[in-house]
């Protein structure tokens, strides 16, 4: 359970922003989305390889890196 203490003279928007940041760090939503549909391990591995190759290609094309 996430607890965000609202400080004195702090707006609700700032507290909500801190809550959202904490919630994102826990990875609950990411795990929920991954569990909604089953993905075979071979397909998952293939997608990881494709994403890694794409990131590597982008890194090599970036002149600032």
N, CA, C and O atoms as a GROMACS GRO file, in nm:
protein
  260
    1UNK      N    1   0.084  -0.117   0.000
    1UNK     CA    2   0.000   0.000   0.000
    1UNK      C    3   0.089   0.124   0.000
    1UNK      O    4   0.182   0.136   0.080
    2UNK      N    5   0.059   0.214  -0.090
    2UNK     CA    6   0.135   0.338  -0.100
    2UNK      C    7   0.076   0.444  -0.009
    2UNK      O    8  -0.046   0.462  -0.004
    3UNK      N    9   0.162   0.513   0.062
    3UNK     CA   10   0.118   0.620   0.149
    3UNK      C   11   0.195   0.745   0.112
    3UNK      O   12   0.318   0.745   0.107
    4UNK      N   13   0.122   0.851   0.085
    4UNK     CA   14   0.182   0.980   0.054
    4UNK      C   15   0.129   1.080   0.153
    4UNK      O   16   0.010   1.111   0.154
    5UNK      N   17   0.215   1.130   0.238
    5UNK     CA   18   0.175   1.230   0.336
    5UNK      C   19   0.171   1.367   0.269
    5UNK      O   20   0.267   1.409   0.204
    6UNK      N   21   0.059   1.435   0.287
    6UNK     CA   22   0.045   1.569   0.231
    6UNK      C   23   0.105   1.666   0.331
    6UNK      O   24   0.062   1.674   0.446
    7UNK      N   25   0.204   1.739   0.285
    7UNK     CA   26   0.273   1.834   0.372
    7UNK      C   27   0.188   1.959   0.393
    7UNK      O   28   0.094   1.986   0.318
    8UNK      N   29   0.223   2.033   0.495
    8UNK     CA   30   0.149   2.155   0.524
    8UNK      C   31   0.169   2.255   0.411
    8UNK      O   32   0.280   2.273   0.362
    9UNK      N   33   0.061   2.319   0.370
    9UNK     CA   34   0.060   2.418   0.261
    9UNK      C   35   0.102   2.357   0.127
    9UNK      O   36   0.154   2.428   0.041
   10UNK      N   37   0.079   2.228   0.109
   10UNK     CA   38   0.110   2.164  -0.019
   10UNK      C   39  -0.021   2.140  -0.094
   10UNK      O   40  -0.120   2.096  -0.035
   11UNK      N   41  -0.020   2.170  -0.221
   11UNK     CA   42  -0.142   2.151  -0.298
   11UNK      C   43  -0.166   2.002  -0.322
   11UNK      O   44  -0.074   1.920  -0.319
   12UNK      N   45  -0.290   1.971  -0.345
   12UNK     CA   46  -0.329   1.832  -0.372
   12UNK      C   47  -0.266   1.785  -0.503
   12UNK      O   48  -0.232   1.668  -0.517
   13UNK      N   49  -0.250   1.876  -0.598
   13UNK     CA   50  -0.191   1.839  -0.726
   13UNK      C   51  -0.048   1.788  -0.709
   13UNK      O   52  -0.008   1.690  -0.772
   14UNK      N   53   0.030   1.855  -0.623
   14UNK     CA   54   0.168   1.811  -0.600
   14UNK      C   55   0.172   1.676  -0.531
   14UNK      O   56   0.254   1.590  -0.564
   15UNK      N   57   0.081   1.657  -0.434
   15UNK     CA   58   0.076   1.530  -0.364
   15UNK      C   59   0.034   1.418  -0.459
   15UNK      O   60   0.087   1.307  -0.452
   16UNK      N   61  -0.060   1.447  -0.547
   16UNK     CA   62  -0.104   1.348  -0.645
   16UNK      C   63   0.009   1.314  -0.741
   16UNK      O   64   0.025   1.198  -0.781
   17UNK      N   65   0.087   1.414  -0.778
   17UNK     CA   66   0.202   1.391  -0.866
   17UNK      C   67   0.304   1.299  -0.800
   17UNK      O   68   0.360   1.211  -0.864
   18UNK      N   69   0.329   1.321  -0.669
   18UNK     CA   70   0.422   1.235  -0.595
   18UNK      C   71   0.367   1.093  -0.586
   18UNK      O   72   0.443   0.996  -0.597
   19UNK      N   73   0.236   1.081  -0.566
   19UNK     CA   74   0.173   0.949  -0.559
   19UNK      C   75   0.189   0.876  -0.692
   19UNK      O   76   0.225   0.758  -0.694
   20UNK      N   77   0.162   0.944  -0.801
   20UNK     CA   78   0.174   0.883  -0.934
   20UNK      C   79   0.317   0.837  -0.960
   20UNK      O   80   0.339   0.731  -1.018
   21UNK      N   81   0.415   0.917  -0.917
   21UNK     CA   82   0.555   0.882  -0.937
   21UNK      C   83   0.590   0.756  -0.857
   21UNK      O   84   0.657   0.666  -0.909
   22UNK      N   85   0.544   0.750  -0.732
   22UNK     CA   86   0.568   0.632  -0.650
   22UNK      C   87   0.501   0.509  -0.711
   22UNK      O   88   0.560   0.400  -0.715
   23UNK      N   89   0.378   0.528  -0.757
   23UNK     CA   90   0.302   0.417  -0.815
   23UNK      C   91   0.372   0.365  -0.940
   23UNK      O   92   0.377   0.244  -0.961
   24UNK      N   93   0.425   0.454  -1.021
   24UNK     CA   94   0.495   0.414  -1.144
   24UNK      C   95   0.620   0.334  -1.110
   24UNK      O   96   0.654   0.238  -1.180
   25UNK      N   97   0.691   0.373  -1.004
   25UNK     CA   98   0.814   0.304  -0.965
   25UNK      C   99   0.788   0.161  -0.918
   25UNK      O  100   0.874   0.075  -0.932
   26UNK      N  101   0.670   0.136  -0.862
   26UNK     CA  102   0.640   0.001  -0.814
   26UNK      C  103   0.623  -0.098  -0.930
   26UNK      O  104   0.648  -0.217  -0.912
   27UNK      N  105   0.583  -0.050  -1.047
   27UNK     CA  106   0.569  -0.137  -1.163
   27UNK      C  107   0.441  -0.219  -1.163
   27UNK      O  108   0.431  -0.317  -1.237
   28UNK      N  109   0.344  -0.182  -1.082
   28UNK     CA  110   0.219  -0.257  -1.073
   28UNK      C  111   0.143  -0.253  -1.204
   28UNK      O  112   0.096  -0.356  -1.252
   29UNK      N  113   0.132  -0.136  -1.262
   29UNK     CA  114   0.056  -0.121  -1.386
   29UNK      C  115   0.123  -0.196  -1.500
   29UNK      O  116   0.055  -0.258  -1.583
   30UNK      N  117   0.254  -0.192  -1.506
   30UNK     CA  118   0.328  -0.263  -1.611
   30UNK      C  119   0.305  -0.413  -1.599
   30UNK      O  120   0.285  -0.482  -1.700
   31UNK      N  121   0.308  -0.464  -1.476
   31UNK     CA  122   0.285  -0.607  -1.455
   31UNK      C  123   0.142  -0.645  -1.488
   31UNK      O  124   0.117  -0.751  -1.545
   32UNK      N  125   0.048  -0.558  -1.454
   32UNK     CA  126  -0.093  -0.585  -1.484
   32UNK      C  127  -0.114  -0.597  -1.634
   32UNK      O  128  -0.183  -0.687  -1.681
   33UNK      N  129  -0.054  -0.507  -1.708
   33UNK     CA  130  -0.069  -0.510  -1.854
   33UNK      C  131  -0.004  -0.634  -1.913
   33UNK      O  132  -0.054  -0.692  -2.010
   34UNK      N  133   0.108  -0.676  -1.856
   34UNK     CA  134   0.175  -0.795  -1.910
   34UNK      C  135   0.096  -0.922  -1.879
   34UNK      O  136   0.106  -1.020  -1.953
   35UNK      N  137   0.017  -0.920  -1.772
   35UNK     CA  138  -0.061  -1.038  -1.734
   35UNK      C  139  -0.196  -1.047  -1.805
   35UNK      O  140  -0.263  -1.150  -1.796
   36UNK      N  141  -0.237  -0.942  -1.874
   36UNK     CA  142  -0.368  -0.944  -1.938
   36UNK      C  143  -0.374  -1.045  -2.051
   36UNK      O  144  -0.480  -1.104  -2.077
   37UNK      N  145  -0.263  -1.066  -2.119
   37UNK     CA  146  -0.263  -1.165  -2.226
   37UNK      C  147  -0.136  -1.249  -2.215
   37UNK      O  148  -0.029  -1.198  -2.183
   38UNK      N  149  -0.151  -1.378  -2.241
   38UNK     CA  150  -0.038  -1.468  -2.230
   38UNK      C  151   0.051  -1.454  -2.353
   38UNK      O  152   0.003  -1.446  -2.466
   39UNK      N  153   0.180  -1.452  -2.328
   39UNK     CA  154   0.277  -1.446  -2.437
   39UNK      C  155   0.374  -1.561  -2.418
   39UNK      O  156   0.434  -1.577  -2.312
   40UNK      N  157   0.388  -1.641  -2.522
   40UNK     CA  158   0.477  -1.756  -2.513
   40UNK      C  159   0.620  -1.708  -2.486
   40UNK      O  160   0.659  -1.602  -2.534
   41UNK      N  161   0.697  -1.786  -2.410
   41UNK     CA  162   0.835  -1.745  -2.380
   41UNK      C  163   0.919  -1.723  -2.505
   41UNK      O  164   1.004  -1.634  -2.508
   42UNK      N  165   0.897  -1.804  -2.608
   42UNK     CA  166   0.975  -1.786  -2.731
   42UNK      C  167   0.941  -1.654  -2.799
   42UNK      O  168   1.029  -1.587  -2.853
   43UNK      N  169   0.813  -1.616  -2.797
   43UNK     CA  170   0.771  -1.489  -2.857
   43UNK      C  171   0.825  -1.373  -2.774
   43UNK      O  172   0.869  -1.273  -2.830
   44UNK      N  173   0.822  -1.386  -2.641
   44UNK     CA  174   0.873  -1.281  -2.554
   44UNK      C  175   1.022  -1.259  -2.580
   44UNK      O  176   1.067  -1.144  -2.589
   45UNK      N  177   1.097  -1.367  -2.591
   45UNK     CA  178   1.241  -1.357  -2.616
   45UNK      C  179   1.268  -1.294  -2.752
   45UNK      O  180   1.358  -1.211  -2.766
   46UNK      N  181   1.190  -1.334  -2.853
   46UNK     CA  182   1.208  -1.278  -2.987
   46UNK      C  183   1.182  -1.127  -2.985
   46UNK      O  184   1.256  -1.051  -3.047
   47UNK      N  185   1.078  -1.084  -2.913
   47UNK     CA  186   1.049  -0.942  -2.905
   47UNK      C  187   1.159  -0.866  -2.832
   47UNK      O  188   1.191  -0.754  -2.869
   48UNK      N  189   1.217  -0.927  -2.729
   48UNK     CA  190   1.328  -0.863  -2.659
   48UNK      C  191   1.447  -0.843  -2.751
   48UNK      O  192   1.512  -0.739  -2.748
   49UNK      N  193   1.476  -0.944  -2.833
   49UNK     CA  194   1.589  -0.934  -2.926
   49UNK      C  195   1.563  -0.825  -3.030
   49UNK      O  196   1.654  -0.749  -3.064
   50UNK      N  197   1.440  -0.818  -3.080
   50UNK     CA  198   1.406  -0.716  -3.179
   50UNK      C  199   1.418  -0.576  -3.119
   50UNK      O  200   1.471  -0.485  -3.183
   51UNK      N  201   1.368  -0.559  -2.995
   51UNK     CA  202   1.378  -0.428  -2.930
   51UNK      C  203   1.523  -0.390  -2.903
   51UNK      O  204   1.561  -0.274  -2.920
   52UNK      N  205   1.603  -0.487  -2.861
   52UNK     CA  206   1.744  -0.459  -2.834
   52UNK      C  207   1.817  -0.419  -2.962
   52UNK      O  208   1.900  -0.328  -2.961
   53UNK      N  209   1.787  -0.487  -3.072
   53UNK     CA  210   1.850  -0.453  -3.200
   53UNK      C  211   1.809  -0.313  -3.244
   53UNK      O  212   1.891  -0.237  -3.296
   54UNK      N  213   1.682  -0.278  -3.222
   54UNK     CA  214   1.635  -0.145  -3.259
   54UNK      C  215   1.704  -0.037  -3.176
   54UNK      O  216   1.746   0.066  -3.229
   55UNK      N  217   1.716  -0.060  -3.045
   55UNK     CA  218   1.784   0.037  -2.960
   55UNK      C  219   1.930   0.052  -3.000
   55UNK      O  220   1.983   0.163  -3.002
   56UNK      N  221   1.995  -0.059  -3.031
   56UNK     CA  222   2.136  -0.054  -3.073
   56UNK      C  223   2.152   0.025  -3.202
   56UNK      O  224   2.245   0.103  -3.218
   57UNK      N  225   2.058   0.002  -3.294
   57UNK     CA  226   2.062   0.074  -3.422
   57UNK      C  227   2.042   0.224  -3.399
   57UNK      O  228   2.110   0.306  -3.461
   58UNK      N  229   1.948   0.260  -3.310
   58UNK     CA  230   1.926   0.401  -3.280
   58UNK      C  231   2.049   0.463  -3.213
   58UNK      O  232   2.084   0.578  -3.240
   59UNK      N  233   2.114   0.387  -3.127
   59UNK     CA  234   2.232   0.438  -3.058
   59UNK      C  235   2.346   0.463  -3.156
   59UNK      O  236   2.420   0.560  -3.142
   60UNK      N  237   2.360   0.378  -3.255
   60UNK     CA  238   2.467   0.394  -3.352
   60UNK      C  239   2.440   0.510  -3.448
   60UNK      O  240   2.533   0.573  -3.498
   61UNK      N  241   2.311   0.538  -3.475
   61UNK     CA  242   2.277   0.646  -3.566
   61UNK      C  243   2.282   0.783  -3.499
   61UNK      O  244   2.297   0.885  -3.568
   62UNK      N  245   2.270   0.789  -3.368
   62UNK     CA  246   2.267   0.915  -3.297
   62UNK      C  247   2.406   0.978  -3.296
   62UNK      O  248   2.500   0.919  -3.241
   63UNK      N  249   2.421   1.096  -3.356
   63UNK     CA  250   2.555   1.157  -3.361
   63UNK      C  251   2.602   1.211  -3.226
   63UNK      O  252   2.722   1.230  -3.206
   64UNK      N  253   2.511   1.235  -3.132
   64UNK     CA  254   2.549   1.291  -3.002
   64UNK      C  255   2.596   1.185  -2.903
   64UNK      O  256   2.657   1.219  -2.801
   65UNK      N  257   2.570   1.060  -2.931
   65UNK     CA  258   2.605   0.954  -2.833
   65UNK      C  259   2.749   0.916  -2.835
   65UNK      O  260   2.790   0.829  -2.759
   0.00000   0.00000   0.00000
